[in-house]
Amino acid sequence: MNDKTISFILKENLLNLELKDEASKTDLQSIICDVLNVDRAYLYLYGDKVLIDIQVEEIEKKIFRYTQGEPLAYILGYKHFWKQKIFVNQHTLIPRADTETLIEAVLNDYPNKNEALDILDLGTGSGAIAIALAAEYPNSNVIAVDFSKEALKQSEINANQNNVDNIKFIESDWYENLAKYKFDIIVSNPPYIDIEDSEINDEVKKYEPHSALFANDGGLADIELIISKAQNFLKNSNGKLYIEHGYTQSEVIYKLFANAGFLDIRVIKDLNGRDRVSIARK
Ligand SMILES: C[S@@+](CC[C@H](N)C(=O)[O-])C[C@H]1O[C@@H](n2cnc3c(N)ncnc32)[C@H](O)[C@@H]1O
């Protein structure tokens, strides 16, 4: 029998393990909330509550993983993205807040949520983008593509968990199995990190799927392919392609769009004011 209270576990770990900053504190609270299945307010109201042994063990196991550098989303098994709870595993990239820039850009361009759009999400991973758009445009048909069977399995689970039923999942190497389809909108957050990029932190490299992150040719190989073939899969001159990319890549991407004959090329900044999503019209 232990006598550890919620407050004690929080304090002990923040002090002993040098997890002293606000973000770490919030993450530890998330771990405790998850194990106890309570919300954050509970931790403040019932900080004196003594936990039972299995709760303490589970919390401490997860905190240990956290101190080893494992991302919180993998420890919890999910991440909130847009209005959804997206479950993740080692086969899926953890959805990033910056990717919500892409969702906002589409919503800005297509304000009528009743529209019946044909939307393609290339490299769907956890399904985060496809599910957010399918939920925002319930009359639309979304096709979500990935070449990873495991990622597709997880994205289908996420669609079901979020009660979204207007997505078709297709295993495909980019456009390979899409010959019979045409779209109003193509969106993609493809792998765009240069393998040589020294700014990428070790945890990302260690825990997240490399095939979701890294691309050849300075990180541009997949983007180049997606842009060069997109015209064939866009329905008409209103068809648009939205690409998430690294913040230093927007100039090259502008040229790739222009060379492929795209019009109205523009770039949108992310939450940190950095170039993040490029958009162009057929
Ligand atoms: C950066 S992740 C994006 C995941 C998700 N869309 C998101 O925004 O969180 C890129 C995704 O592209 C997929 N991918 C990489 N190469 C691919 C290819 N040749 N064909 C289809 N999908 C590919 C990866 O498996 C991964 O799920």
Ligand as a Chemical Component Dictionary entry (heavy atoms), coordinates in Angstrom:
data_LIG
# 
_chem_comp.id                   LIG 
_chem_comp.type                 NON-POLYMER 
_chem_comp.pdbx_formal_charge   0 
_chem_comp.three_letter_code    LIG 
# 
loop_
_chem_comp_atom.comp_id 
_chem_comp_atom.atom_id 
_chem_comp_atom.alt_atom_id 
_chem_comp_atom.type_symbol 
_chem_comp_atom.charge 
_chem_comp_atom.model_Cartn_x 
_chem_comp_atom.model_Cartn_y 
_chem_comp_atom.model_Cartn_z 
_chem_comp_atom.pdbx_ordinal 
LIG C1  C1  C 0  4.009  14.181 -42.854 1  
LIG S1  S1  S 1  3.011  12.719 -42.805 2  
LIG C2  C2  C 0  1.393  13.474 -42.754 3  
LIG C3  C3  C 0  0.364  12.687 -41.982 4  
LIG C4  C4  C 0  -0.960 13.433 -41.808 5  
LIG N1  N1  N 0  -1.538 13.796 -43.087 6  
LIG C5  C5  C 0  -0.761 14.681 -40.964 7  
LIG O1  O1  O 0  -0.834 15.783 -41.513 8  
LIG O2  O2  O -1 -0.554 14.569 -39.753 9  
LIG C6  C6  C 0  3.184  12.128 -44.447 10 
LIG C7  C7  C 0  2.376  10.871 -44.796 11 
LIG O3  O3  O 0  2.643  10.561 -46.168 12 
LIG C8  C8  C 0  2.733  9.149  -46.307 13 
LIG N2  N2  N 0  3.539  8.861  -47.513 14 
LIG C9  C9  C 0  4.888  8.967  -47.656 15 
LIG N3  N3  N 0  5.244  8.603  -48.894 16 
LIG C10 C10 C 0  4.098  8.260  -49.555 17 
LIG C11 C11 C 0  3.821  7.784  -50.855 18 
LIG N4  N4  N 0  4.800  7.588  -51.759 19 
LIG N5  N5  N 0  2.532  7.547  -51.196 20 
LIG C12 C12 C 0  1.533  7.736  -50.295 21 
LIG N6  N6  N 0  1.745  8.166  -49.033 22 
LIG C13 C13 C 0  3.006  8.421  -48.659 23 
LIG C14 C14 C 0  3.372  8.677  -45.016 24 
LIG O4  O4  O 0  3.106  7.301  -44.776 25 
LIG C15 C15 C 0  2.714  9.635  -43.987 26 
LIG O5  O5  O 0  1.551  9.062  -43.456 27 
# 
loop_
_chem_comp_bond.comp_id 
_chem_comp_bond.atom_id_1 
_chem_comp_bond.atom_id_2 
_chem_comp_bond.value_order 
_chem_comp_bond.pdbx_ordinal 
LIG C1  S1  SING 1  
LIG S1  C2  SING 2  
LIG S1  C6  SING 3  
LIG C2  C3  SING 4  
LIG C3  C4  SING 5  
LIG C4  N1  SING 6  
LIG C4  C5  SING 7  
LIG C5  O1  DOUB 8  
LIG C5  O2  SING 9  
LIG C6  C7  SING 10 
LIG C7  O3  SING 11 
LIG C7  C15 SING 12 
LIG O3  C8  SING 13 
LIG C8  N2  SING 14 
LIG C8  C14 SING 15 
LIG N2  C9  SING 16 
LIG N2  C13 SING 17 
LIG C9  N3  DOUB 18 
LIG N3  C10 SING 19 
LIG C10 C11 SING 20 
LIG C10 C13 DOUB 21 
LIG C11 N4  SING 22 
LIG C11 N5  DOUB 23 
LIG N5  C12 SING 24 
LIG C12 N6  DOUB 25 
LIG N6  C13 SING 26 
LIG C14 O4  SING 27 
LIG C14 C15 SING 28 
LIG C15 O5  SING 29 
# 
